[in-house]
Amino acid sequence: MNASTVCAASSLEMSWHKINWAECHRQVRRLQARIVKATQEGRWNKVKALQWLLTHSWSGKVIAVKRVTENQGKKTPGVDKVTWSTPKAKFQAVWSLRRRGYQPLPLRRVFIPKSNGKLRPLGIPTMKDRAMQALHLFALEPVSETQADNNSYGFRPERSTADARVQCFIALLCT
């Protein structure tokens, strides 16, 4: 297998644009599915091992950096004034996502205006902190979604107000 198939960075000539994103997403989803299965079985040591594997995997790190660099806040720097706008910077960011010696930096404080004329404080984390949060979200979300209430719809992935409305209709219809 070549490097682009397995999402492994074996050479320096590998380009950010040559990464097989579908394969990386597949590997992360596969690990998340294994975490869900282990959670359902109550095998918490297995869950912990799979979470470690996901947070240390190349695919997880690459997708975390991609998620941070391709959202609306990609041009907003944190307190360190660094943005990852070039492919080289993105690759260096992937290599820098390590737990050993990691210390989050303080938030950059910005005040945004509210409709009543007052200012609301907003904390902006650094790009590295955002990527670390995204990486750990990949590992924690399968457990929280497995353990969460089936009829909870607020701030959950793949859930919408339409789903809540359908559940209310079913509950009211059956009573």
N, C-alpha and C positions, 0 to 999 in steps of 0.2 A: 504494500500500500504506500502511496505517496503522501507527502505532508499535508496536502490540501484535503485529502479524503478523511484523515483521522484528526484533523484540527490540531496537529502538533507542530510547534515551531522548531523545526530541526535545522533550519538554515537562515542566515541573515537576509538572503535575497527574497524571502517570502514577503509578499506585499499584503497590506491590510485588505486590499480589494480582491485578493486571490483566495481569501479564506472561504471555505465551504460552509456558509452560514446555516444551510439546512441541516447539515450533519452536526454542527455544533448545537443547534437547537434540539435536534433529536437526542443527542447524548444527555443534555440537561434534563429534558422531559423524561427520559428513561430513568435517570437517577432519581428524579422527583417521584416517579411512579413507584420505584422501589422503596422510597421513604414512606410513601402513603401505605403501601402494603405492610411494611414492618410496623408502622404505627397502629394499623388496624389489628395486627396480631399481638400487639403489646410487647414487641421485642425492642426495648428502648436502647440496649447496647448496639443493636444493629442500626437503629435510627441514627444514633450518634456517629457510628462509623461511616454511614452513607453520607451524612451531612458533612463530615470532615472531607470525604472523598469529593463531594460536589464543590465545596469551597476551595479546595486545592487543585481542582481540575482546570486544564487549559481552556476547555470549552466554557466553563462557568465564568472564568475571568474575562475571556474575550467578549462574551455576551454582556457581562456587567459593564465593561468599558463602552461597548456599542450602545447600550441603553442610556448611559450617561451622556455620550457625545452626540446622540441623535434625537434628543428631546428639545423642548422649547427653551430650557435654560442652559443650552450648550455653550452659549457665549457669555454666560454670567460667571465671572471668576469668584472664588472665595477670598479669604483673608490673604492667601499667598499670591493672588493675582495671576494664577496659572490657568490656562484653558488648553485642552487637548484638541487642536484643530488640524494637525497634520497626521498622516498615517504613521510617521516615525514616532511622534509624541504618543499616539495611541498604543503602539507596540511597547514603548518604554513604560507606559502606564500599566499595561498587562503584566509586565515583569515586576513592577513595583508593588503589585497587590500581594503582599505577604503579611501574615499575622505576626510573625516574629519582629519585635521592635516597633510595631505599629502604634502610634499615638495620634488620635484625632486632634486636629487643630481647632482653635476657637472659631465660632461662627462670625461671619462678617455681618454687622448690624446695619440694616438699611430701613429707613422709615418711608412707608408709602402712604399716600393720602387716602382717607376714607371719604364717604359721600357727605358726611356731616362737617367736613373741613378739618377734622383732627387727623393726627398721624398714627399709623399702626406700625409697630416694630416687626421686622422680618429678619430672620437669621438665615444666612446663606452659607452652607458648608462648602468646603473645597471640593474640587473634582475627585480627588482620591477618596475623600470621605464618602462622597455620593456613590462612587463605584464600590467601595467596601460595603456600604449599606445595601446596594443592589445585590451584590454577591451573597451576602448573608440572608437576604430576603428569599433568594432562590432555595436556600436550605431550610428556612423556617416556615415558609408559607405552606408547604404540603402538610406539615404537622398541624398547623393552626386550622387549615381548611378541613382536615380530617376530624379534628376534635370539636369544631364549631357546631353550633345549632343549625339544623337543616333549614329552619325557617327564619334565619337571620340574613338580611339582604343589604344592610348598610355598610358601605366602604369595603366590599368584598369583590375579588376578581370574578369575572364571568357571571355576575349577578346584576340585575337591573330592577328598576321600578316596575317594569312590565312583569317580571317574575313574581314580585311581591303582590301585585294586583291579581295575578292568576291564583296565587296561593290563598289570598283573601276570598276570592270568588268561590274556590273549592271549599274552604272552611265554612263560609256562610251558606253554601248550597247544601252541605251535608248536615247542617243543624236544624 
